[in-house]
Each structure stands twice: as structure tokens, then as C-alpha cells.
């Protein structure tokens, strides 16, 4: 399924790159989207930490990997500890309540405070495409800041995936 030149829901040229981060954020959240299986061609497990300051959001860090449940738990714990070491104390950790998410939530609640199932039980959030369509105007308006890909090479894959989404 080919993607439109320049991006679909998320336009390649609409990303802003932060050079320096705000000294304080109104909100810091860690998010996780987990898969079921560990395959070479399957989806990635992805964790991110986002900060909010006024109308703007900042991607501070990302962890992206393939791996089964025990690796997921270890990576979430390591990512969380790495972010604390960087001074990023999050208000909560949102874990998508699908695939391995429910098992990870149950396991991690015993060792990490602030684990939240997302969406909460009984709340319908729509598909990933619907959620992305609701968020993409912020990116197009210039309110989303990501690290500079020259300094953080993983950002190139982030931009390519978002530009191709939902294809």
C-alpha cells in the first residue's frame, strides 16, 4: 500500500525538532504499545516519554524493539529507570490494554507506581487510525517537537513510520 509523497496523516515536513527542552513540563507521561509475539517481521514494541508545555508536546525518548513478554517487562523497567536517571519523573505510565498489555500491567503494578491501562476499562478509543487522525492536526500546526535525527538516529525511523501511517 503506497503512502502519499510527503506523508499521510503525519506530514514529514511538519515535525519540529527541539534543540533545548523546557526546564519544566506541565505533564510527563510514558506510553507503551506492546505486541503478542516475537517475530522478525512482526510489529515492534514501542515505549515513549512525552512532555507537555502549553500547547506543545515534546518526544523526549523512545525505546523500540521486538521481543516476547519477559523481554518486554525488562525493557519497560530499564526504560523507566533510564528516564528517572535523566530527571524525567513521569506522572503515569500508559500501557495499551491490548496484546501483551494486560499481562504487563498486572506484572509491573507490583514494582512500578503509576501504571495505567489505556484505554481504561469500558472506554472506547477507536482504532489507531481514528486516534492518529485526532492527533495529526497538532503535528501539522507545529505543536509537536521531536529530537533532531542528526543527534538521535532512531528519529529517522519514527518519521518514516509516521509519514507512511496507516499504510
N, C-alpha and C positions, 0 to 999 in steps of 0.2 A: 504494500500500500504506500505509494509515494506520498511524500509530505510537500506542502507548498514551499516554494523558494522563500527564504527569509523567516519561515516558521508558520505554524498553525495558530493555535490558541496563544502560544507564547512566542513573541517576535524576538529573533536573535538580537536585533539592534536596540531593543527596548530595555535591556539589562543595564543597570548602573553598577559600577564597581566601587566598593568602598576602599579608600586609602587608609583612613583612620576611622576607628569606631567611636561612637558617642561614649562619653565617660560613664554614663548611666543609662539603663534601659528601663522603661515602664514595666516591661514584661519580658521574661526569658523563658522559652519553652523548648523542650526536647521532644522530638517526634520520631516514631518508628513505624515502618511498614514492613511486615515480615511475610515470608513465603512459607510453603509447606515442605518443599523438597530441596535437596541439594543436587542440582544438575549443572552441567557446563553451559547449557543453552537456556535454562530457565530464568525466571525473574531474580533480581537482586533483592537482598535485604538492605534497607536504607534507613539510617538514622541521621537526623539533622538537629541542629540547635539554631533557633531563630530568636532575634531580639526585636522588640518594638519600641520605637521612639516617635511620638507624634503620629503622623500619617505613614511613616516609613517603617519598613521591615528589613532586617539585615540577616542574611545567612552567615553564621559565624563559623560553622564547622559541619562536616559531613563524614559519615562512615558508610561505605557501600561494599557489600561482599556477598558471596554465595556461601551457604553453609547450612547444616542441619541444626536442630534445636539446641544441642549443647554448645555449639559454636555461637549461635545467636545470643544465648544467655551470657556467655563470656564476653562477646563483643559489646553488648549493651552495657555491661558492668564496666568494662575498660573505657568505653567512650564516655560514660557518665563521670568516671573518676578523672579522665583526662580533662574534661571540661571544668570540673571543680578546680583542678590544678591550674587552669588558665584563668581562674577567677569568675567563671560563668556558673553561678549558682542559680539553677532553674526554679521556676515556680511550680512546675509539674512536668511529668513525662507522659505524653500521649502515645499510647500504643494502639494501632488499628486493631479493632476487635474482630479480626478475620484471620484465616490461615492459622499460623502458629501463635498469633497474638494472644488469644485467651489463655493458653498454657504459659506463655511468657509472663503475662500479667500475674497469674496465680503464683508462679515461681519467684518473680522479682519482688512482689509486695512484701516478702519475708525479709528482704535485705536492703531495699531502696525505698525511701519515703517519696510520696507524691506520684505514684503510678496511677494513671487514669486510663480506663478503657475508652476508646474513641471509635465510633460514636457511643455515647452512654446507652445502656440498655433501654430499648423502647424508642430511641430517637433515630429517625431515618435521615440519612445524609445524602442520598442519591448516589449515583455512580461516580467513579473518579472523573469522568468527562464532565459531568454536571458540576462537581466541586471545582474542577480546574477552570471551567468557564466562568464561575462566580469569582474566582481569584484573578484571572488574567487581566481584567481592566486595571487593577492596581499596578501590575507589572508594566503594562503599556503606558500608564500615566507617569511612570518613572518613580514609583514609590517602593520598588524592590531593589535592594542592594546586595550584591554577591561579591565574594572575593575576586581579586584580579587573577585571571587564568595564568598570567605570566609568573605569578608568585605561588599559586595553588593549582597545579596541573589537573587535579580532579574536576575542576570547574569546567573544563572543555567538554567532558562527557555530560555534565549537568546541563550545559547549554544545548548540546546536540539532542539529548533526550527530550528536553522541554520543547525545543523547536519542532521536533518530529511528532510530539504528542498530539492526538491519541494514536497515531499510526505506529 
